[in-house]
Amino acid sequence: MEALLLKLPYSCPVAIKWGPAPKKSLDFSSISPLFSNRYKSIRNHTTAATFDEAAYEAERLSLDAAARESMAQKSVIEVGDSGDPKAWKWVIRKRVWDLMEARNIAQFPRPVHHRIPNFLGAQIAAVNLSELQVFKDAKCVKVNPDTPQKQVRFLTLNGGKKLLTPQPRLRTGFFSVLEYSMLSPDTIKEACTSVGVAKYGKPIGLEEKIKVDLIVIGSVAVDPKTGARLGKGEGFAELEYGMLRYMGAIDDSTPIVTSVHDEQLVDDIPVDKLLVHDVPVDIICTPTQVIFTNTSIPKPQGIYWDKLSPEKLGQIKILRELKSKIERETGQKLPSGPSEKLPPTARRRR
């Protein structure tokens, strides 16, 4: 089935402010005393000196830099191995990253290599996404924590929706939930950042009963004709999706949307070479168009433990907890994937 394409007028993103003003001004004096007290309590709690913002951000940046260095080394290893089933993905990723830098499409943080790339017009793509009916109808939206989807997170919260976002690389936990009622006009933008999520978000565990109505996912490259997608190569979007399936928070009918620059649209992702855990997208939003892919690529049904290396499992505490939980409940040991030789920089604290 062919993808549906909706062309949109393009306007220069430079003139657009980071976040649109709320439709109605926020006047907390008119809010009921119960809500007002709750708001004050939350605000006092979250602004207490219990959260070391500088230390958190310093560690995050350090770990992110180490992870990117590790992925750069890993990409060289895999591309150099003609028998590696993932080698072709790095060729496409590098081409897109190089193109975005060469044409100055890339935006901070740069360079965009080994990132979900931020791009010129990301705010416009976010607005186009927010005008989708599936977004308007959604009560809870899961959005990736990367920079180009920052405005999507803002529009989710500003629209009164529940925002579910993962801790970066699932390093410090699992998912955090934020709601408009938990924030003030002064903190809503900060809450859309990694530091803000850690500061204001409510951490949830695998036992949380939650229904996610829409998934927004970052991409490096995506095929508008098939819905095939490539991330930055670490596999966290797939793991997050698999864990949400396990929790019963999503199913095959849950729409998956990505926002990218038009130059990130490609036509050479071989569907027959995708792995069983690769997540396709239903809708693509760019600064100039909205594409309904009508993808026929099957969505993952959970976590494929036989594809998950012991090294990857060792990096992510929540995955080890989930595996132990399933093994206790079933009385059976789950399989493990083949071992992988990760570069030294890939070793992280457990």
ChimeraX attribute file (.defattr): number of C-alpha atoms within 10 A of each C-alpha:
attribute: neighborCount
match mode: 1-to-1
recipient: residues
	/A:1	9
	/A:2	11
	/A:3	16
	/A:4	14
	/A:5	15
	/A:6	11
	/A:7	12
	/A:8	12
	/A:9	7
	/A:10	13
	/A:11	12
	/A:12	10
	/A:13	15
	/A:14	10
	/A:15	7
	/A:16	12
	/A:17	9
	/A:18	15
	/A:19	15
	/A:20	13
	/A:21	9
	/A:22	11
	/A:23	8
	/A:24	6
	/A:25	8
	/A:26	11
	/A:27	8
	/A:28	13
	/A:29	8
	/A:30	8
	/A:31	12
	/A:32	10
	/A:33	11
	/A:34	8
	/A:35	12
	/A:36	15
	/A:37	12
	/A:38	14
	/A:39	18
	/A:40	14
	/A:41	12
	/A:42	17
	/A:43	16
	/A:44	11
	/A:45	14
	/A:46	18
	/A:47	11
	/A:48	11
	/A:49	9
	/A:50	9
	/A:51	15
	/A:52	11
	/A:53	13
	/A:54	10
	/A:55	9
	/A:56	15
	/A:57	13
	/A:58	11
	/A:59	11
	/A:60	17
	/A:61	11
	/A:62	11
	/A:63	18
	/A:64	15
	/A:65	14
	/A:66	17
	/A:67	20
	/A:68	18
	/A:69	17
	/A:70	18
	/A:71	22
	/A:72	16
	/A:73	16
	/A:74	18
	/A:75	21
	/A:76	12
	/A:77	16
	/A:78	17
	/A:79	17
	/A:80	11
	/A:81	12
	/A:82	11
	/A:83	9
	/A:84	11
	/A:85	13
	/A:86	17
	/A:87	17
	/A:88	15
	/A:89	22
	/A:90	20
	/A:91	12
	/A:92	18
	/A:93	23
	/A:94	17
	/A:95	13
	/A:96	21
	/A:97	22
	/A:98	16
	/A:99	15
	/A:100	23
	/A:101	17
	/A:102	10
	/A:103	9
	/A:104	11
	/A:105	17
	/A:106	22
	/A:107	18
	/A:108	12
	/A:109	14
	/A:110	11
	/A:111	15
	/A:112	20
	/A:113	22
	/A:114	23
	/A:115	23
	/A:116	25
	/A:117	33
	/A:118	26
	/A:119	26
	/A:120	21
	/A:121	25
	/A:122	26
	/A:123	25
	/A:124	23
	/A:125	29
	/A:126	24
	/A:127	19
	/A:128	20
	/A:129	26
	/A:130	18
	/A:131	10
	/A:132	14
	/A:133	9
	/A:134	16
	/A:135	22
	/A:136	13
	/A:137	11
	/A:138	15
	/A:139	17
	/A:140	23
	/A:141	23
	/A:142	26
	/A:143	22
	/A:144	25
	/A:145	23
	/A:146	20
	/A:147	22
	/A:148	27
	/A:149	26
	/A:150	24
	/A:151	22
	/A:152	28
	/A:153	31
	/A:154	22
	/A:155	23
	/A:156	27
	/A:157	24
	/A:158	20
	/A:159	17
	/A:160	13
	/A:161	21
	/A:162	21
	/A:163	26
	/A:164	27
	/A:165	26
	/A:166	24
	/A:167	19
	/A:168	18
	/A:169	20
	/A:170	17
	/A:171	17
	/A:172	15
	/A:173	17
	/A:174	21
	/A:175	22
	/A:176	19
	/A:177	19
	/A:178	25
	/A:179	21
	/A:180	19
	/A:181	16
	/A:182	21
	/A:183	21
	/A:184	16
	/A:185	14
	/A:186	8
	/A:187	14
	/A:188	21
	/A:189	20
	/A:190	16
	/A:191	25
	/A:192	27
	/A:193	17
	/A:194	21
	/A:195	19
	/A:196	17
	/A:197	23
	/A:198	18
	/A:199	20
	/A:200	25
	/A:201	23
	/A:202	14
	/A:203	18
	/A:204	16
	/A:205	12
	/A:206	17
	/A:207	7
	/A:208	11
	/A:209	10
	/A:210	15
	/A:211	17
	/A:212	20
	/A:213	20
	/A:214	21
	/A:215	22
	/A:216	24
	/A:217	26
	/A:218	26
	/A:219	27
	/A:220	27
	/A:221	29
	/A:222	27
	/A:223	22
	/A:224	26
	/A:225	19
	/A:226	23
	/A:227	26
	/A:228	25
	/A:229	24
	/A:230	22
	/A:231	23
	/A:232	22
	/A:233	19
	/A:234	15
	/A:235	16
	/A:236	16
	/A:237	20
	/A:238	21
	/A:239	22
	/A:240	22
	/A:241	25
	/A:242	21
	/A:243	20
	/A:244	22
	/A:245	17
	/A:246	16
	/A:247	17
	/A:248	15
	/A:249	16
	/A:250	21
	/A:251	18
	/A:252	11
	/A:253	9
	/A:254	16
	/A:255	17
	/A:256	21
	/A:257	25
	/A:258	26
	/A:259	29
	/A:260	28
	/A:261	26
	/A:262	19
	/A:263	15
	/A:264	24
	/A:265	19
	/A:266	16
	/A:267	13
	/A:268	11
	/A:269	19
	/A:270	12
	/A:271	14
	/A:272	7
	/A:273	11
	/A:274	18
	/A:275	12
	/A:276	16
	/A:277	20
	/A:278	19
	/A:279	25
	/A:280	27
	/A:281	27
	/A:282	22
	/A:283	24
	/A:284	29
	/A:285	25
	/A:286	27
	/A:287	27
	/A:288	17
	/A:289	18
	/A:290	21
	/A:291	19
	/A:292	20
	/A:293	22
	/A:294	17
	/A:295	20
	/A:296	13
	/A:297	18
	/A:298	12
	/A:299	20
	/A:300	20
	/A:301	17
	/A:302	20
	/A:303	21
	/A:304	17
	/A:305	15
	/A:306	12
	/A:307	15
	/A:308	18
	/A:309	16
	/A:310	16
	/A:311	16
	/A:312	18
	/A:313	17
	/A:314	15
	/A:315	18
	/A:316	19
	/A:317	17
	/A:318	19
	/A:319	22
	/A:320	14
	/A:321	13
	/A:322	14
	/A:323	18
	/A:324	14
	/A:325	13
	/A:326	13
	/A:327	13
	/A:328	11
	/A:329	9
	/A:330	10
	/A:331	9
	/A:332	9
	/A:333	11
	/A:334	13
	/A:335	13
	/A:336	14
	/A:337	15
	/A:338	12
	/A:339	12
	/A:340	11
	/A:341	11
	/A:342	15
	/A:343	15
	/A:344	11
	/A:345	15
	/A:346	20
	/A:347	15
	/A:348	13
	/A:349	9
	/A:350	9
